[in-house]
Amino acid sequence: MKIIILGAGQVGGSLLSSLASEANDIVVVDTQPSLLRNLEDRFDIATITGNAAHPTILEKAGAAHADMLIAVTSDDETNMLACQIAHLLFKTPKKIARIRAIEYQKYAGLFGPDSLAIDRVISPEQIVTEFIERLLEYPGASQVLDFANGRVRMVSVKAREGGPLVKCEVRTLHQHMPNVHARITAIFREGKPIVPDGKTIIEVGDEVFFCASTEEIHAVMSELRRLDKPYKRLMFAGGGHIGKRVALRLENDYSVKVIERNPQRAQKIAAELAKTVVLQGDAADKELLINENIDSIDVFCAITNDEEANILSAMLAKKLGARRVMSLITRSAYAELVETHLVDLVISPQEATISALLRYIRRGDVVQVHSLRRGACEAMEAVAHGDSRTSKVVGQRLDRIKIPAGVVMGALVRGDEVIQVHHDTVIQEGDHVIMFLLEKRLIPEVEKLFAVEAEGKNGA
C-alpha cells in the first residue's frame, strides 16, 4: 500500500513505526528537515520537506498514485486543506485527518463527499476522553477496549492477592462461573507475554487481558482481584482540549475539579462547565492540593500538554493520598520509566490515536484495532467473509484453522449474540472475530487468514 503521512511529529513518527515493517510504501512530509532526517535514519522511507497543504508538495509526494493520505500535522486547518486538495487535484482514494478543535466537530455534514473531502476524522482528545470514561466505569482496570460496537470489551487488570482465580489454573474460571462467556486472551508476567491455556497458573502481579460481554466484566474482574469501590471524586490537572472535554462528559455523573494554570483559560472553561469546580493554579502546588482535599480524591488525572508537569503532579498527588493517579505521557521512554512504580496508569494519546488510524489501514474487513503495550501487540476485530471454498476460516472449526502461534481468539460476535470460543466453534459468514496478537509481526498472517480468495484456492 502506498501511504502519504503529513506530519513527522510524535503521532506521525509513531504511526510510521507501526506501518514501516508491514511492506508499505511510505512518504512522509514535514516542514522540519531535522525531524525527517531522524525518521530516514530509522526507517526505509521517502521524505519531502515542505508545507503539507501545498499542491506542488502533494504532487511531489505522489498523491496522484497514493492509496491513502493521512494528515496528522499539528495544525487542523493544514490537515483539512491538504485532504481537500488531494481530493480535488489528485483524486487520492482515502483521506484521514487528525482534527483536534472541538468546534469543527460540532457541525454535522462538515466532513464528507459533498463537503470537506475527508473520509475519516480522528480526534485524539475525543479518543482519550472515551478511554478515561471506560476506565472510570471499571475501577482497577488498566485497559478497557471496545469491540463489536461495545457489546464486547477486552479488559486488562493486575492480578492481586485475594482474587479467587489468583494462584489457580485458568480453566478454573469457568468452574467458578459456568455461565460466563469470558476468555483470558493474554498474560504478561514481568513484561513478558504468555499464551494462556487451561493449565496456566495466574500469579500475583500478572497483567491479565480477558474478553467478556459488558455485563460480565465486573464478575470476571472480581476473580482476579477484590473489586475497588466506585469512583466518585475526580480531579484533573489541565483545562485544555482534553480537560474540557472530559469535564463536560463526566460532570453530571461525578464530582469533578479541574486545575488550570492559565487565568484566562480557567475563566473561559469555568463559564462553559455547569457543575465542574475550576481552580486557577499549579497542579504541582502542594498547598493547593492539600487545601482541595487531595487525600479524598478517588482519581487524579494529569492531562496537560506538558508531560513532565503531568508526571510531577501525579507523583505528588499519589504521595498526598489520592486513591489512583493517572498521567498523560507522550514519550514511550517516560512511560516505561514511571508506569506502575511512580504513577498507577499512563495514558498515551499517541497509542490511542494510532489505534484509531490502524483500523482504516489494515487489509481486509477489520472493524476495530487497538495498539497495546506501546505498539508491541494488537487486539483486532475482523469480519469473516466468504464460504468454505473461498475462506480459510468460514465453515471451519477453530481447531482446524491454521491460527498462527501467538494469536489468541478472544470472542466471537454473531448478530447480537456474544459466543464463547471453543476448539469446536465453527466460524460463519459475517461473524466478528476478536483476537489478541501477542506480536506485531503476526498481523500479515492474520490478514491473509481472513482474506477472501478466488473460489477453490483456499487450500481447504
N, C-alpha and C positions, 0 to 999 in steps of 0.2 A: 504494500500500500504506500502511495506517495502522500506524505503529510507535510504541510507547512505549519510551523509553530511560530506565532508572532509574539515575541517577548521572551527574553532569556533570563528573567528573574527567577525567584525561588520556585514559583509554580511551573514556569516553562522548563526550568532545569530538572525539576522532579518528574515532570511528565516525560521529558526526554529520557531520563534514567529508566523509566518504566517501559518505554517503547523501543529504545535503541537496540536491544538484544533480540527483538522479535522480527527480524528480517524486513523492517520497514525502511523506505527511502525517505529520509527526513531532511528538511531545510529549516533552519532557524534564522529569524530576522530580529535584529535589535539595533538600537542607536548607539549602544556602548560596545566598542570593539573589544575591550578587556573581558567583558562577560562572554563574548563569542569565542575569543581565543581559549578561555578556560574550558568551554564546552568542546571545542575542537580537540583539545589535548586529551579529553576523557572519552570521546565518542567518535565513531566514524560517521560524520555528518557533513553537510554543506552549510555554510553560514553566509549571510549577507548583512552588511552594515547599512542602516538607513531607516527612514520613517516607515513603519509598517502599513500606514494608510496611503502611501504614495503609489499611484498606478505603476510607475516605472519600476519601483522596488518589488511590487507584487508580480509584475511580469517577469522580472529577473529571477524571482524565486520559483517561477514555474507554475503560477496559479492556473494557467490555461490547461495544464495537464495533471493537476493535483486531484487526488480523490477527496481530500479533506483539508480545510483550513481551520486552525484552532487559534483564536485570538485571545491571548492571556497577558497583554501588556498591563501596566499599572493604571492605564487611562481608559475609562469606559468609552469615551467618545471615539478614541482611536480604534478600539476594538469593533465598535458598531460600524464606523465608516469603512474600515478595511473589509468587513464582511459584505457590505453593500457594494463596494467597488469590485470585489472578487465575483460577485453575482452578476453585476451589470456588464462588466468588461470581459470577464474570463469564464463565466458560466461554471465556476467551481461547484461541484455537486453538493457537498455538505460543508456547512459553516457553523462553527461553535464559538460563542463569545462569552468571556467572563465579564459580568456586569455587576458592580458592587453596590451602586447607589440604589436605595430602596425606591426613590422617586420614579425611576424608569420602569419599575416593575408593578407600579400601581395601576397602569393602564392596560386593559385587555386589548389585544389586537395590535399592539405596537410592534410586535415581532411576528414575522410570518411571511408567506409567499406574496401577500398583497400589501405588505408594508415594508419594514426593515427586513431585509432578506437574511435572517438569522434562523437557522434550523433548530438550534438548542441554545438556551441561555443558562449559564452556570453562575450561581451566586454563592460565593464562599460563605458570606455572612448567614444566608438562609440555611446552608448545609450545616454549619457549625451550630446554629440555633437549634435545629432539629436534633442534632447529635446530643446537645446538652439536655434538651427536653426528654429524650428517651432515657438518658442516664438517671435523671431525677425520678422517672417513673419506676425504676428498679434500683432502689438503694443498695449499694455494694457491688453493682455491676461495673466492669471496666469497659465493655463494649456492648452496644445494643444495636444490631444491624437489621434493617427491614428487608424482607423478601416477599414476593407474591402479594404486592400491594398491602403489606402489613399483616397478612394472615399468618406468616411465619417469621420468627426472628431468630437470629443467631446471637447468642449472648456469651460473653466471657466473664468469668468470675475467678477469684483466687480461692482455692480450697482452704478451709480453715478448720482447726480443731473443733470438734463438736458436731460437724456435719455428718449425718448418718452414712453417707457414701464414702467419706474420707477413710483411708486405710482399708478400703474394701475393693473387690473387683468391680469393674464397670458393669458387668452383667447383672449385678445385684440391684441396679437402679430399677429395672422392670420387675424385680421380685418385690421391692418396696412399693412400687407404684405401677401395678399391672395395667392400668387403663391409660397411662400416659404415653404419648407417641413420640416423646423426645429421643434424641440420639446424640451421644457425645461424639463430636467430629474431630477434635484435636486436643492434645495436651502439650503444654510447654513446661518443661522442668529445667530450672536454671537456664532458661533461654533456649533450650534445645527442644526441637519438636519430637513428639511421639505419636505414631499412628495407633490409636487405641483399638484393642479388640476386647472381647468379653472377659479375658483373664487379666487385663491391665489393671494394676492397683493404683488408685489415686492417692497421692501423698500430700501431706500438709504443705502448702506453698505452691502447689501446681496451679498454673493458669489453665483453666478448663473451658473449652468452647463447646457449646451444645446448641442444637437446633430444636425448636419447640414451637407449637402454636402459641399465640399471645396469651391464651387463657391458662397455659400450663407453666409459664416461665417462673412465677413465684414458687410454685411447688417444687420444680427442679432445683432452683437456687437453694431452697431450704435443705436439700440433700447434701449440698456442698459446703454450707456454712449456715450459721444462725442468721436468720433474716434481720436486717437492720430496720430500725424504726423508720417510718415515712419521714421524708424531709418536709419541713415547714418554713424555716427561716433561711433565706438566701442573701448573700452579699456578693456583688460583682464589682471588681476593680476595672474601671474603664467604661466610659459612656459614649464610645464611638459607634460605628455602624453596627458592630456585633452587640455591644452592651445595650444599645437602644432597642434592637430587635428582640433580644432575649427578654428584656424587661417588659416590653409590650406583650409578648406571648405568655409570660408567666405571672404577671402582677395580679391577675384575677384568681389564681389558684394558690399562690404562696405569698408570704410576707417578704417583700423584695426591697433591698437597699442597693443603690449604685453610688460608687465613689468616682468622681470625675475631677481631674486636676485643673482643667481649663475653666475659668469662671464663666466665660461666655457660653461654652458648650454645656456646662452644668445648668445654666439658666434656661437654655434652649430646650434641653431634653426634659427638664422639670415641668415645663409648660406643656409638653406633649404626652407625658405619662400621668395617668389618672391616679393610681394608687401607690406607685413606687416612691420611696423616700430617696431623693437625690442629695448627696453630700458633696460639697466642693472641698477638695483636699487631696492629700497624697496617701494612696493606699498603703504605702510603706511607713506611714507615720504611726508609731507605736501608740502614742497617746490617743490619736483619733480612733484607732481600732478598739482600744480598751474602753473609751467613752461610749462607743457604739456597741458594747457588749459582745465582742467577738467570740467570747467563750460560750455564748448561747447560739451561735450561728451553726446551722446544720451543714451548709455548703458555702465555702468561699471560693469564688472562681475569678481568676485574674485574666482578663481578656483585652488588655490594652495593646497598642501597636509596638510596644517596647518589651521584647521578651525577657531582657534582663530584669526590668522592673516587675514583670509578671512573676518571675522566679523568686525574687526577693520578697515581694509582698505575700506570695503564697506560703513561703517558708515561715515568715513572721506570723501570719495568721494561724498556721499549724502550731507553732510554738506557743501562741497565746491561747490556744484551746479550741479553735474551730474544729468541728467534728470531721469534716472531709474537705480537702483543698484540691483545687484543680488549677492548672496553669496552661495558657495557650503559648505554645512554643513552635517556632518555625524551623529552627536548625536541628537536624537529627542528632548532632553531637551533643547539644544541650539536652535534648530529650532523653538520650541514653544515660546521661550523667545524673539527672535529677529524678527520673521516674522511679517510683516506689520508695527510694531512700529519702528524698527531700520533700517531695510532694506526692499526693496519693494518685493523681492521674494527670497525664499530659494530653492536651487537646492539640492535634495537628491540623491546622486549616489546609496545609498542602495535601496531606494524605486524604482528607475528606474531599477536596476538590478533584484530586486525581481519580478517586473512586467514581465520582460523578461523570468524569470525562471518559473513563475506560469503557463504560457500558456502550458508548457510541462508537468505539474503536474496535472492540473485539469482533472477530469474524463469526458469522452465524447469528442465530436469533438469541442474543444474550440480553436478558431483560435487566439484570442488575449485577453490579460488580462492586466489591469492597476491597480496597487495598489495605493490607494489615501488616503489622509489625514492620513499619517503615519500608513497605514495598516488597518484603521478602515472601509474603504469602498473599493469596487471594481467596475470597469467598465469592462464588459465582452462581447465578441463577440462569440456566439455559433452557430453552423450549425445545422439546423433541419433535421433529418433523419427519414425514415420510412414512414408509411402511417397512415390512420385514425384508423387502427386496432392495430398498434404496437407503436404508438407515442401519447403522451399526448398533443402534440402541432400541429402536421401536420394535415391539413384539418380542423382545428378548428378556429373559430372566437376568437379574443382576449378576448372578454367579456365572453367567455365560458371556458376559460382556468383558472385553479386554480393558478393564479400568486400569489406568497407569498406577503403579505403586506411588503412594503419596497423595492420591486423590481419594477423599472420603465422601461418600454420599451421605448427605445430612437429612434431607426430607424430600418428599415428592408431593406436589400440589396438583390435583386433578379437579378442575372446576372450582368448587368451593370447599372441596374435601382435602384435608391435610392427611397424608398417608405416611405411616412409619415404614421406612425401607428395611426389607429383609433380603436374605440371599435369594429367595424365590419370588420377589416382587417383579412383576412384568411391567415394563415401561410402555405406555400407549402414546399414540399421536396426540400432540397438544399438551402433554404433561410438562409441568415446570419442575425441573430437577435442580435442587440446591446442593452445591458441593463445596468442600473445603480443599484448597490446593496448598499443600504444605511447602511447595517450592514454586517459584515463578516460572521456572523452565518447563513446567508441565502444561502451561497454557496452550501452546500449539497442539499438543497431543489431545487435549480436551476439545479444542475447536474442531479437530479432524474427527473426533469421536462423534460429535453431534452434527457433522456436515451431512447434507443430503446428496447422495451420489447418483450417477446415472443408473438406471434400472439394471439389477443383476450384477453390480460391481462392488458390492459391499463385502464380499468375501464370506458371507454367511452360508 
